[in-house]
Amino acid sequence: MSTDRSEPLAPGAAIEVRTHFDGRWARGFEVIAVVDEGYRVRRLSDGVELPTVFAFDDIRPHRDRRRDTWWY
């Protein structure tokens, strides 16, 4: 899923980021700022800002996975 650059996610939005290690999606992040190159991101568990800018295609809005499974 790509984030439409014409409608950037606002600072404070809960997001998932694509990891550079294996390309999987990781939860527990939020947007700090939107910059020309992409997004500045903070880890929610400890409040640390990550030292890289994430490309627009490497983030997506947080999804509630419980709605995607039958046992919830």
PDB file of N, CA, C and O in Angstrom, chain B, residues numbered from 101:
ATOM      1  N   MET B 101       0.843  -1.169   0.000  1.00  0.00           N
ATOM      2  CA  MET B 101       0.000   0.000   0.000  1.00  0.00           C
ATOM      3  C   MET B 101       0.887   1.229   0.000  1.00  0.00           C
ATOM      4  O   MET B 101       1.808   1.323   0.811  1.00  0.00           O
ATOM      5  N   SER B 102       0.636   2.145  -0.867  1.00  0.00           N
ATOM      6  CA  SER B 102       1.390   3.379  -0.931  1.00  0.00           C
ATOM      7  C   SER B 102       0.600   4.488  -0.279  1.00  0.00           C
ATOM      8  O   SER B 102      -0.628   4.531  -0.357  1.00  0.00           O
ATOM      9  N   THR B 103       1.317   5.375   0.360  1.00  0.00           N
ATOM     10  CA  THR B 103       0.686   6.556   0.910  1.00  0.00           C
ATOM     11  C   THR B 103       0.617   7.588  -0.191  1.00  0.00           C
ATOM     12  O   THR B 103       1.626   7.868  -0.839  1.00  0.00           O
ATOM     13  N   ASP B 104      -0.550   8.159  -0.417  1.00  0.00           N
ATOM     14  CA  ASP B 104      -0.722   9.177  -1.440  1.00  0.00           C
ATOM     15  C   ASP B 104      -0.046  10.452  -0.974  1.00  0.00           C
ATOM     16  O   ASP B 104      -0.449  11.044   0.027  1.00  0.00           O
ATOM     17  N   ARG B 105       0.970  10.873  -1.689  1.00  0.00           N
ATOM     18  CA  ARG B 105       1.755  12.032  -1.282  1.00  0.00           C
ATOM     19  C   ARG B 105       0.934  13.312  -1.293  1.00  0.00           C
ATOM     20  O   ARG B 105       1.272  14.259  -0.584  1.00  0.00           O
ATOM     21  N   SER B 106      -0.126  13.365  -2.071  1.00  0.00           N
ATOM     22  CA  SER B 106      -0.941  14.574  -2.096  1.00  0.00           C
ATOM     23  C   SER B 106      -1.729  14.748  -0.799  1.00  0.00           C
ATOM     24  O   SER B 106      -2.176  15.856  -0.500  1.00  0.00           O
ATOM     25  N   GLU B 107      -1.905  13.698  -0.037  1.00  0.00           N
ATOM     26  CA  GLU B 107      -2.598  13.754   1.246  1.00  0.00           C
ATOM     27  C   GLU B 107      -1.708  13.140   2.319  1.00  0.00           C
ATOM     28  O   GLU B 107      -1.935  12.003   2.734  1.00  0.00           O
ATOM     29  N   PRO B 108      -0.694  13.883   2.775  1.00  0.00           N
ATOM     30  CA  PRO B 108       0.223  13.309   3.766  1.00  0.00           C
ATOM     31  C   PRO B 108      -0.472  13.057   5.097  1.00  0.00           C
ATOM     32  O   PRO B 108      -1.451  13.718   5.442  1.00  0.00           O
ATOM     33  N   LEU B 109       0.047  12.100   5.823  1.00  0.00           N
ATOM     34  CA  LEU B 109      -0.458  11.822   7.158  1.00  0.00           C
ATOM     35  C   LEU B 109      -0.006  12.947   8.083  1.00  0.00           C
ATOM     36  O   LEU B 109       1.116  13.441   7.967  1.00  0.00           O
ATOM     37  N   ALA B 110      -0.863  13.341   8.982  1.00  0.00           N
ATOM     38  CA  ALA B 110      -0.579  14.454   9.882  1.00  0.00           C
ATOM     39  C   ALA B 110       0.336  14.016  11.022  1.00  0.00           C
ATOM     40  O   ALA B 110       0.327  12.848  11.412  1.00  0.00           O
ATOM     41  N   PRO B 111       1.128  14.948  11.558  1.00  0.00           N
ATOM     42  CA  PRO B 111       1.920  14.629  12.750  1.00  0.00           C
ATOM     43  C   PRO B 111       1.008  14.099  13.854  1.00  0.00           C
ATOM     44  O   PRO B 111      -0.087  14.614  14.082  1.00  0.00           O
ATOM     45  N   GLY B 112       1.486  13.062  14.527  1.00  0.00           N
ATOM     46  CA  GLY B 112       0.699  12.404  15.566  1.00  0.00           C
ATOM     47  C   GLY B 112      -0.059  11.190  15.082  1.00  0.00           C
ATOM     48  O   GLY B 112      -0.594  10.438  15.896  1.00  0.00           O
ATOM     49  N   ALA B 113      -0.121  10.977  13.768  1.00  0.00           N
ATOM     50  CA  ALA B 113      -0.844   9.829  13.215  1.00  0.00           C
ATOM     51  C   ALA B 113      -0.123   8.530  13.560  1.00  0.00           C
ATOM     52  O   ALA B 113       1.094   8.432  13.401  1.00  0.00           O
ATOM     53  N   ALA B 114      -0.865   7.543  14.027  1.00  0.00           N
ATOM     54  CA  ALA B 114      -0.303   6.221  14.307  1.00  0.00           C
ATOM     55  C   ALA B 114      -0.026   5.530  12.974  1.00  0.00           C
ATOM     56  O   ALA B 114      -0.885   5.501  12.092  1.00  0.00           O
ATOM     57  N   ILE B 115       1.178   4.974  12.834  1.00  0.00           N
ATOM     58  CA  ILE B 115       1.588   4.375  11.564  1.00  0.00           C
ATOM     59  C   ILE B 115       2.310   3.059  11.782  1.00  0.00           C
ATOM     60  O   ILE B 115       2.681   2.702  12.900  1.00  0.00           O
ATOM     61  N   GLU B 116       2.495   2.349  10.680  1.00  0.00           N
ATOM     62  CA  GLU B 116       3.363   1.191  10.597  1.00  0.00           C
ATOM     63  C   GLU B 116       4.462   1.558   9.612  1.00  0.00           C
ATOM     64  O   GLU B 116       4.217   2.278   8.644  1.00  0.00           O
ATOM     65  N   VAL B 117       5.673   1.067   9.855  1.00  0.00           N
ATOM     66  CA  VAL B 117       6.790   1.362   8.959  1.00  0.00           C
ATOM     67  C   VAL B 117       7.311   0.075   8.350  1.00  0.00           C
ATOM     68  O   VAL B 117       7.289  -0.978   8.989  1.00  0.00           O
ATOM     69  N   ARG B 118       7.779   0.161   7.117  1.00  0.00           N
ATOM     70  CA  ARG B 118       8.388  -0.987   6.462  1.00  0.00           C
ATOM     71  C   ARG B 118       9.843  -1.054   6.917  1.00  0.00           C
ATOM     72  O   ARG B 118      10.595  -0.090   6.782  1.00  0.00           O
ATOM     73  N   THR B 119      10.226  -2.211   7.460  1.00  0.00           N
ATOM     74  CA  THR B 119      11.601  -2.343   7.948  1.00  0.00           C
ATOM     75  C   THR B 119      12.554  -2.491   6.774  1.00  0.00           C
ATOM     76  O   THR B 119      12.212  -3.095   5.758  1.00  0.00           O
ATOM     77  N   HIS B 120      13.735  -1.942   6.918  1.00  0.00           N
ATOM     78  CA  HIS B 120      14.741  -2.054   5.864  1.00  0.00           C
ATOM     79  C   HIS B 120      15.445  -3.401   5.907  1.00  0.00           C
ATOM     80  O   HIS B 120      16.110  -3.787   4.946  1.00  0.00           O
ATOM     81  N   PHE B 121      15.301  -4.121   7.021  1.00  0.00           N
ATOM     82  CA  PHE B 121      15.955  -5.429   7.157  1.00  0.00           C
ATOM     83  C   PHE B 121      15.293  -6.492   6.299  1.00  0.00           C
ATOM     84  O   PHE B 121      15.962  -7.148   5.500  1.00  0.00           O
ATOM     85  N   ASP B 122      13.981  -6.670   6.455  1.00  0.00           N
ATOM     86  CA  ASP B 122      13.299  -7.747   5.717  1.00  0.00           C
ATOM     87  C   ASP B 122      12.041  -7.294   4.981  1.00  0.00           C
ATOM     88  O   ASP B 122      11.348  -8.122   4.390  1.00  0.00           O
ATOM     89  N   GLY B 123      11.735  -6.009   5.003  1.00  0.00           N
ATOM     90  CA  GLY B 123      10.588  -5.494   4.261  1.00  0.00           C
ATOM     91  C   GLY B 123       9.238  -5.712   4.906  1.00  0.00           C
ATOM     92  O   GLY B 123       8.209  -5.410   4.301  1.00  0.00           O
ATOM     93  N   ARG B 124       9.219  -6.236   6.137  1.00  0.00           N
ATOM     94  CA  ARG B 124       7.949  -6.441   6.841  1.00  0.00           C
ATOM     95  C   ARG B 124       7.487  -5.129   7.457  1.00  0.00           C
ATOM     96  O   ARG B 124       8.261  -4.181   7.592  1.00  0.00           O
ATOM     97  N   TRP B 125       6.205  -5.092   7.829  1.00  0.00           N
ATOM     98  CA  TRP B 125       5.631  -3.908   8.452  1.00  0.00           C
ATOM     99  C   TRP B 125       5.717  -4.033   9.968  1.00  0.00           C
ATOM    100  O   TRP B 125       5.388  -5.076  10.532  1.00  0.00           O
ATOM    101  N   ALA B 126       6.163  -2.962  10.622  1.00  0.00           N
ATOM    102  CA  ALA B 126       6.297  -2.932  12.079  1.00  0.00           C
ATOM    103  C   ALA B 126       5.350  -1.871  12.636  1.00  0.00           C
ATOM    104  O   ALA B 126       5.238  -0.773  12.090  1.00  0.00           O
ATOM    105  N   ARG B 127       4.677  -2.213  13.723  1.00  0.00           N
ATOM    106  CA  ARG B 127       3.737  -1.296  14.375  1.00  0.00           C
ATOM    107  C   ARG B 127       4.438  -0.522  15.479  1.00  0.00           C
ATOM    108  O   ARG B 127       5.577  -0.822  15.839  1.00  0.00           O
ATOM    109  N   GLY B 128       3.739   0.484  16.013  1.00  0.00           N
ATOM    110  CA  GLY B 128       4.232   1.187  17.183  1.00  0.00           C
ATOM    111  C   GLY B 128       5.010   2.460  16.878  1.00  0.00           C
ATOM    112  O   GLY B 128       5.972   2.781  17.575  1.00  0.00           O
ATOM    113  N   PHE B 129       4.606   3.175  15.854  1.00  0.00           N
ATOM    114  CA  PHE B 129       5.293   4.408  15.464  1.00  0.00           C
ATOM    115  C   PHE B 129       4.269   5.500  15.213  1.00  0.00           C
ATOM    116  O   PHE B 129       3.082   5.227  15.040  1.00  0.00           O
ATOM    117  N   GLU B 130       4.747   6.757  15.195  1.00  0.00           N
ATOM    118  CA  GLU B 130       3.891   7.878  14.848  1.00  0.00           C
ATOM    119  C   GLU B 130       4.670   8.876  14.011  1.00  0.00           C
ATOM    120  O   GLU B 130       5.896   8.956  14.084  1.00  0.00           O
ATOM    121  N   VAL B 131       3.937   9.627  13.220  1.00  0.00           N
ATOM    122  CA  VAL B 131       4.530  10.676  12.386  1.00  0.00           C
ATOM    123  C   VAL B 131       4.884  11.861  13.277  1.00  0.00           C
ATOM    124  O   VAL B 131       4.068  12.307  14.084  1.00  0.00           O
ATOM    125  N   ILE B 132       6.108  12.368  13.124  1.00  0.00           N
ATOM    126  CA  ILE B 132       6.516  13.600  13.801  1.00  0.00           C
ATOM    127  C   ILE B 132       6.336  14.780  12.858  1.00  0.00           C
ATOM    128  O   ILE B 132       5.795  15.819  13.238  1.00  0.00           O
ATOM    129  N   ALA B 133       6.797  14.604  11.621  1.00  0.00           N
ATOM    130  CA  ALA B 133       6.739  15.699  10.651  1.00  0.00           C
ATOM    131  C   ALA B 133       6.759  15.144   9.240  1.00  0.00           C
ATOM    132  O   ALA B 133       7.254  14.046   8.989  1.00  0.00           O
ATOM    133  N   VAL B 134       6.210  15.925   8.328  1.00  0.00           N
ATOM    134  CA  VAL B 134       6.262  15.618   6.901  1.00  0.00           C
ATOM    135  C   VAL B 134       7.309  16.552   6.296  1.00  0.00           C
ATOM    136  O   VAL B 134       7.231  17.770   6.453  1.00  0.00           O
ATOM    137  N   VAL B 135       8.291  15.967   5.600  1.00  0.00           N
ATOM    138  CA  VAL B 135       9.335  16.749   4.938  1.00  0.00           C
ATOM    139  C   VAL B 135       9.314  16.399   3.455  1.00  0.00           C
ATOM    140  O   VAL B 135       8.593  15.491   3.040  1.00  0.00           O
ATOM    141  N   ASP B 136      10.099  17.111   2.659  1.00  0.00           N
ATOM    142  CA  ASP B 136      10.098  16.878   1.214  1.00  0.00           C
ATOM    143  C   ASP B 136      10.431  15.435   0.841  1.00  0.00           C
ATOM    144  O   ASP B 136       9.877  14.903  -0.121  1.00  0.00           O
ATOM    145  N   GLU B 137      11.325  14.800   1.590  1.00  0.00           N
ATOM    146  CA  GLU B 137      11.788  13.447   1.266  1.00  0.00           C
ATOM    147  C   GLU B 137      10.876  12.351   1.802  1.00  0.00           C
ATOM    148  O   GLU B 137      10.953  11.211   1.343  1.00  0.00           O
ATOM    149  N   GLY B 138      10.005  12.675   2.773  1.00  0.00           N
ATOM    150  CA  GLY B 138       9.157  11.651   3.370  1.00  0.00           C
ATOM    151  C   GLY B 138       8.678  12.057   4.752  1.00  0.00           C
ATOM    152  O   GLY B 138       8.188  13.170   4.948  1.00  0.00           O
ATOM    153  N   TYR B 139       8.823  11.145   5.710  1.00  0.00           N
ATOM    154  CA  TYR B 139       8.309  11.363   7.062  1.00  0.00           C
ATOM    155  C   TYR B 139       9.402  11.201   8.110  1.00  0.00           C
ATOM    156  O   TYR B 139      10.253  10.317   8.009  1.00  0.00           O
ATOM    157  N   ARG B 140       9.364  12.072   9.119  1.00  0.00           N
ATOM    158  CA  ARG B 140      10.154  11.894  10.340  1.00  0.00           C
ATOM    159  C   ARG B 140       9.258  11.087  11.269  1.00  0.00           C
ATOM    160  O   ARG B 140       8.064  11.364  11.376  1.00  0.00           O
ATOM    161  N   VAL B 141       9.828  10.090  11.942  1.00  0.00           N
ATOM    162  CA  VAL B 141       9.040   9.110  12.690  1.00  0.00           C
ATOM    163  C   VAL B 141       9.584   8.948  14.109  1.00  0.00           C
ATOM    164  O   VAL B 141      10.791   9.027  14.336  1.00  0.00           O
ATOM    165  N   ARG B 142       8.672   8.721  15.060  1.00  0.00           N
ATOM    166  CA  ARG B 142       9.021   8.475  16.457  1.00  0.00           C
ATOM    167  C   ARG B 142       8.510   7.085  16.855  1.00  0.00           C
ATOM    168  O   ARG B 142       7.412   6.681  16.472  1.00  0.00           O
ATOM    169  N   ARG B 143       9.327   6.364  17.628  1.00  0.00           N
ATOM    170  CA  ARG B 143       8.929   5.064  18.179  1.00  0.00           C
ATOM    171  C   ARG B 143       8.103   5.325  19.433  1.00  0.00           C
ATOM    172  O   ARG B 143       8.547   6.052  20.321  1.00  0.00           O
ATOM    173  N   LEU B 144       6.915   4.746  19.519  1.00  0.00           N
ATOM    174  CA  LEU B 144       6.019   4.995  20.641  1.00  0.00           C
ATOM    175  C   LEU B 144       6.495   4.356  21.946  1.00  0.00           C
ATOM    176  O   LEU B 144       6.210   4.883  23.021  1.00  0.00           O
ATOM    177  N   SER B 145       7.202   3.252  21.876  1.00  0.00           N
ATOM    178  CA  SER B 145       7.583   2.536  23.095  1.00  0.00           C
ATOM    179  C   SER B 145       8.493   3.354  23.998  1.00  0.00           C
ATOM    180  O   SER B 145       8.407   3.240  25.221  1.00  0.00           O
ATOM    181  N   ASP B 146       9.363   4.177  23.421  1.00  0.00           N
ATOM    182  CA  ASP B 146      10.281   4.970  24.244  1.00  0.00           C
ATOM    183  C   ASP B 146      10.351   6.437  23.838  1.00  0.00           C
ATOM    184  O   ASP B 146      11.098   7.209  24.438  1.00  0.00           O
ATOM    185  N   GLY B 147       9.576   6.831  22.822  1.00  0.00           N
ATOM    186  CA  GLY B 147       9.534   8.222  22.401  1.00  0.00           C
ATOM    187  C   GLY B 147      10.729   8.703  21.601  1.00  0.00           C
ATOM    188  O   GLY B 147      10.880   9.905  21.379  1.00  0.00           O
ATOM    189  N   VAL B 148      11.581   7.788  21.163  1.00  0.00           N
ATOM    190  CA  VAL B 148      12.788   8.164  20.432  1.00  0.00           C
ATOM    191  C   VAL B 148      12.475   8.420  18.962  1.00  0.00           C
ATOM    192  O   VAL B 148      11.797   7.626  18.311  1.00  0.00           O
ATOM    193  N   GLU B 149      12.986   9.554  18.444  1.00  0.00           N
ATOM    194  CA  GLU B 149      12.871   9.846  17.025  1.00  0.00           C
ATOM    195  C   GLU B 149      13.894   9.015  16.267  1.00  0.00           C
ATOM    196  O   GLU B 149      15.070   8.995  16.632  1.00  0.00           O
ATOM    197  N   LEU B 150      13.462   8.335  15.222  1.00  0.00           N
ATOM    198  CA  LEU B 150      14.379   7.516  14.435  1.00  0.00           C
ATOM    199  C   LEU B 150      15.278   8.421  13.601  1.00  0.00           C
ATOM    200  O   LEU B 150      14.839   9.469  13.128  1.00  0.00           O
ATOM    201  N   PRO B 151      16.538   8.019  13.418  1.00  0.00           N
ATOM    202  CA  PRO B 151      17.520   8.895  12.783  1.00  0.00           C
ATOM    203  C   PRO B 151      17.482   8.906  11.256  1.00  0.00           C
ATOM    204  O   PRO B 151      18.476   9.255  10.620  1.00  0.00           O
ATOM    205  N   THR B 152      16.377   8.537  10.673  1.00  0.00           N
ATOM    206  CA  THR B 152      16.263   8.513   9.216  1.00  0.00           C
ATOM    207  C   THR B 152      14.915   9.073   8.804  1.00  0.00           C
ATOM    208  O   THR B 152      13.981   9.123   9.604  1.00  0.00           O
ATOM    209  N   VAL B 153      14.820   9.488   7.571  1.00  0.00           N
ATOM    210  CA  VAL B 153      13.546   9.919   6.998  1.00  0.00           C
ATOM    211  C   VAL B 153      12.986   8.735   6.225  1.00  0.00           C
ATOM    212  O   VAL B 153      13.688   8.133   5.412  1.00  0.00           O
ATOM    213  N   PHE B 154      11.736   8.402   6.474  1.00  0.00           N
ATOM    214  CA  PHE B 154      11.098   7.286   5.786  1.00  0.00           C
ATOM    215  C   PHE B 154      10.422   7.795   4.521  1.00  0.00           C
ATOM    216  O   PHE B 154       9.717   8.803   4.539  1.00  0.00           O
ATOM    217  N   ALA B 155      10.648   7.083   3.425  1.00  0.00           N
ATOM    218  CA  ALA B 155      10.013   7.426   2.152  1.00  0.00           C
ATOM    219  C   ALA B 155       8.498   7.293   2.282  1.00  0.00           C
ATOM    220  O   ALA B 155       8.002   6.550   3.129  1.00  0.00           O
ATOM    221  N   PHE B 156       7.786   8.003   1.453  1.00  0.00           N
ATOM    222  CA  PHE B 156       6.326   7.980   1.505  1.00  0.00           C
ATOM    223  C   PHE B 156       5.765   6.569   1.349  1.00  0.00           C
ATOM    224  O   PHE B 156       4.745   6.246   1.958  1.00  0.00           O
ATOM    225  N   ASP B 157       6.411   5.725   0.547  1.00  0.00           N
ATOM    226  CA  ASP B 157       5.940   4.351   0.339  1.00  0.00           C
ATOM    227  C   ASP B 157       6.325   3.402   1.461  1.00  0.00           C
ATOM    228  O   ASP B 157       5.888   2.251   1.465  1.00  0.00           O
ATOM    229  N   ASP B 158       7.131   3.854   2.410  1.00  0.00           N
ATOM    230  CA  ASP B 158       7.589   2.984   3.493  1.00  0.00           C
ATOM    231  C   ASP B 158       6.817   3.172   4.785  1.00  0.00           C
ATOM    232  O   ASP B 158       7.223   2.657   5.826  1.00  0.00           O
ATOM    233  N   ILE B 159       5.719   3.896   4.736  1.00  0.00           N
ATOM    234  CA  ILE B 159       4.833   3.979   5.895  1.00  0.00           C
ATOM    235  C   ILE B 159       3.396   3.788   5.429  1.00  0.00           C
ATOM    236  O   ILE B 159       3.060   4.010   4.265  1.00  0.00           O
ATOM    237  N   ARG B 160       2.567   3.373   6.369  1.00  0.00           N
ATOM    238  CA  ARG B 160       1.132   3.263   6.100  1.00  0.00           C
ATOM    239  C   ARG B 160       0.399   3.512   7.415  1.00  0.00           C
ATOM    240  O   ARG B 160       0.974   3.338   8.489  1.00  0.00           O
ATOM    241  N   PRO B 161      -0.858   3.915   7.335  1.00  0.00           N
ATOM    242  CA  PRO B 161      -1.626   4.120   8.571  1.00  0.00           C
ATOM    243  C   PRO B 161      -1.713   2.823   9.361  1.00  0.00           C
ATOM    244  O   PRO B 161      -1.776   1.738   8.782  1.00  0.00           O
ATOM    245  N   HIS B 162      -1.716   2.937  10.674  1.00  0.00           N
ATOM    246  CA  HIS B 162      -1.847   1.763  11.542  1.00  0.00           C
ATOM    247  C   HIS B 162      -3.196   1.104  11.291  1.00  0.00           C
ATOM    248  O   HIS B 162      -4.225   1.774  11.206  1.00  0.00           O
ATOM    249  N   ARG B 163      -3.174  -0.223  11.173  1.00  0.00           N
ATOM    250  CA  ARG B 163      -4.408  -0.989  10.985  1.00  0.00           C
ATOM    251  C   ARG B 163      -4.677  -1.803  12.239  1.00  0.00           C
ATOM    252  O   ARG B 163      -3.752  -2.367  12.824  1.00  0.00           O
ATOM    253  N   ASP B 164      -5.928  -1.868  12.655  1.00  0.00           N
ATOM    254  CA  ASP B 164      -6.320  -2.707  13.778  1.00  0.00           C
ATOM    255  C   ASP B 164      -6.456  -4.129  13.253  1.00  0.00           C
ATOM    256  O   ASP B 164      -7.467  -4.468  12.638  1.00  0.00           O
ATOM    257  N   ARG B 165      -5.459  -4.953  13.486  1.00  0.00           N
ATOM    258  CA  ARG B 165      -5.432  -6.309  12.942  1.00  0.00           C
ATOM    259  C   ARG B 165      -6.529  -7.200  13.522  1.00  0.00           C
ATOM    260  O   ARG B 165      -6.881  -8.213  12.918  1.00  0.00           O
ATOM    261  N   ARG B 166      -7.064  -6.841  14.665  1.00  0.00           N
ATOM    262  CA  ARG B 166      -8.120  -7.666  15.247  1.00  0.00           C
ATOM    263  C   ARG B 166      -9.334  -7.732  14.328  1.00  0.00           C
ATOM    264  O   ARG B 166     -10.073  -8.716  14.346  1.00  0.00           O
ATOM    265  N   ARG B 167      -9.539  -6.709  13.540  1.00  0.00           N
ATOM    266  CA  ARG B 167     -10.680  -6.710  12.615  1.00  0.00           C
ATOM    267  C   ARG B 167     -10.414  -7.586  11.400  1.00  0.00           C
ATOM    268  O   ARG B 167     -11.342  -7.935  10.671  1.00  0.00           O
ATOM    269  N   ASP B 168      -9.150  -7.943  11.176  1.00  0.00           N
ATOM    270  CA  ASP B 168      -8.791  -8.766  10.020  1.00  0.00           C
ATOM    271  C   ASP B 168      -8.820 -10.260  10.328  1.00  0.00           C
ATOM    272  O   ASP B 168      -8.559 -11.073   9.442  1.00  0.00           O
ATOM    273  N   THR B 169      -9.132 -10.635  11.562  1.00  0.00           N
ATOM    274  CA  THR B 169      -9.113 -12.043  11.951  1.00  0.00           C
ATOM    275  C   THR B 169     -10.463 -12.446  12.521  1.00  0.00           C
ATOM    276  O   THR B 169     -11.170 -11.617  13.094  1.00  0.00           O
ATOM    277  N   TRP B 170     -10.818 -13.692  12.368  1.00  0.00           N
ATOM    278  CA  TRP B 170     -12.119 -14.163  12.787  1.00  0.00           C
ATOM    279  C   TRP B 170     -12.225 -14.408  14.285  1.00  0.00           C
ATOM    280  O   TRP B 170     -13.339 -14.449  14.808  1.00  0.00           O
ATOM    281  N   TRP B 171     -11.106 -14.572  15.003  1.00  0.00           N
ATOM    282  CA  TRP B 171     -11.200 -14.963  16.412  1.00  0.00           C
ATOM    283  C   TRP B 171     -11.326 -13.790  17.358  1.00  0.00           C
ATOM    284  O   TRP B 171     -11.373 -14.000  18.570  1.00  0.00           O
ATOM    285  N   TYR B 172     -11.382 -12.581  16.871  1.00  0.00           N
ATOM    286  CA  TYR B 172     -11.610 -11.429  17.744  1.00  0.00           C
ATOM    287  C   TYR B 172     -13.041 -10.984  17.670  1.00  0.00           C
ATOM    288  O   TYR B 172     -13.425 -10.024  18.339  1.00  0.00           O
TER     289      TYR B 172
END
